């Protein structure tokens, strides 16, 4: 497994190729290959909230330990605790982006791309809309939101 040093700049060139063994993708980046972790993040969702699932899955790449990652995400599940806010998977991805890039401008640009792609794919970024609260129409499961946010995070950063 490859981990970035806390202040190490991540190379900007990246190439996506299909994994010959499955339907996931492999990200190639300057002598660094990482298989997607989106399935691990979605599986982790069964034991924690959406934000924690994303943060903990990428804790090593963000330069933090898993216990710290889980603590960081405590209040961000269920759309910041009341389903009124942004999906926890997206807030978890935002925390990983900030820790990995250590750059305010780059973090905002990356999260803007992730938010736009997530909105396009799922029809919403707000937890209660994704869960169908008030409409009765679930747009995406929590596990699906975690997988999507993870995939988009990997696409933009790794």
DASULKA-V83712 format. One record per residue. N is the residue number from 1. PSI is psi as a letter, one per 20 degrees, with the letter a starting at -180 (999 if undefined). NEAR is the number of other ideal C-beta (glycine too) atoms within 10 Angstrom. Layout:
((N	PSI	NEAR) (N	PSI	NEAR))
//
This chain:
((1	q	5) (2	p	11) (3	p	11) (4	q	17) (5	q	7) (6	g	11) (7	j	7) (8	p	11) (9	p	10) (10	p	16) (11	q	10) (12	h	8) (13	p	7) (14	q	16) (15	p	9) (16	p	12) (17	q	10) (18	p	10) (19	p	11) (20	i	6) (21	i	8) (22	a	11) (23	j	7) (24	r	14) (25	r	16) (26	p	17) (27	p	17) (28	p	15) (29	o	17) (30	m	10) (31	k	7) (32	p	13) (33	p	11) (34	p	14) (35	q	15) (36	q	21) (37	j	21) (38	h	21) (39	h	17) (40	g	17) (41	g	29) (42	h	25) (43	h	15) (44	h	20) (45	h	24) (46	i	9) (47	j	9) (48	a	19) (49	r	23) (50	g	30) (51	g	32) (52	h	26) (53	g	31) (54	g	35) (55	g	32) (56	h	26) (57	h	26) (58	j	25) (59	g	20) (60	h	15) (61	h	21) (62	i	24) (63	k	16) (64	r	19) (65	r	12) (66	h	13) (67	g	10) (68	g	14) (69	g	25) (70	g	17) (71	h	13) (72	h	21) (73	j	22) (74	g	12) (75	i	13) (76	i	25) (77	r	23) (78	l	19) (79	l	24) (80	k	16) (81	i	14) (82	j	9) (83	j	18) (84	h	12) (85	a	17) (86	q	19) (87	p	33) (88	h	31) (89	h	36) (90	h	30) (91	h	25) (92	g	31) (93	h	32) (94	h	23) (95	g	21) (96	g	28) (97	g	23) (98	g	17) (99	h	20) (100	g	23) (101	h	20) (102	k	15) (103	o	13) (104	g	9) (105	g	8) (106	h	17) (107	g	18) (108	g	14) (109	g	14) (110	g	23) (111	h	20) (112	g	10) (113	g	13) (114	g	23) (115	g	18) (116	g	12) (117	g	16) (118	g	24) (119	g	13) (120	g	8) (121	g	14) (122	i	17) (123	i	12) (124	r	18) (125	i	20) (126	p	17) (127	g	26) (128	h	17) (129	g	20) (130	h	26) (131	i	21) (132	j	13) (133	p	14) (134	h	9) (135	h	11) (136	j	6) (137	o	9) (138	p	13) (139	h	16) (140	p	21) (141	r	13) (142	g	22) (143	h	18) (144	g	17) (145	g	29) (146	g	33) (147	g	24) (148	g	23) (149	h	32) (150	g	26) (151	g	23) (152	h	23) (153	g	28) (154	g	25) (155	g	17) (156	h	19) (157	h	22) (158	999	20))
//
